[in-house]
Amino acid sequence: MQLITVVAPVFGANCYVLAADDRTCVIVDPGGGAAPGVRRAAQENGLVPVAVLATHGHVDHTWDAAELVEEYGIPLRLHRADAYRLADPFGTLGLGSAHDPGGPLAQSLASVGVSPADYRVPARVEPFGSEAGADGRSADEVLELGGLRLVARHAPGHTEGATLYLLDVEPSPVAFTGDVLFAGTIGRTDLPGGDDPVMTRTLREVVRALPGDTVVLPGHGPGTTMDDELGRNPYLAR
């Protein structure tokens, strides 16, 4: 297994290129401006992308998905509860229309040299996720993608469809946690689709259940481990 991290220059989200031994790879959370780094990583390492994965539907994790889906002829996979966000990535953040030049989001994007008009809906989207059970979560999905086998575990709270992607490898399991869990903190719950009680349940029943030696690869900031987070993250002690 090979893991390459590309930090998207717009919004600073972590994009991960995860490659199997047979050189097939998946691209996790390609945020704004991540595509050139992904393309370079694939070329330099002889990798063949087979899918784009989104931990959730926020635009800082999906901005370059359309470009990569089109370039490599691959699908974008994400939980179906967040698929609606792809058609209206700015409005579903509750920040108003990005196409209003006087709006706060458009001004924020312009400050980093990005035009909202550059965003495109991915041409090929393949959602996963069954109907939610009594606990508000859908059942785990096993994703067989090239030479990789990942478990998609529904972890709502930051968004309705937030998902952990779990990889059982030696010497330690790996969890791509998106904006559910960061080093020392968690994702916010005050945006549309966020829910603090649901996040609390996710942290208690999903996140805390991960093995202590799990390597945590979050959507922003440095990586960590579950042992470290169980010992220092105040949100996991609630």
Secondary structure by P-SEA (a helix, b strand, c coil): cbbbbbbccccbbbbbbbbccccbbbbccccccaaaaaaaaaaaacccccbbbbcccccccccaaaaaaaaccccccccccccccccccccccccccccccccaaaaaaaaacccccccccccbbbbbbccccccccccbbbbbcccbbbbbbbbcccccbbbbbbbbcccbbbbbccccccccbbbbcccccccaaaaaaaaacccccccccbbbbccccccccaaaaaaccccccc
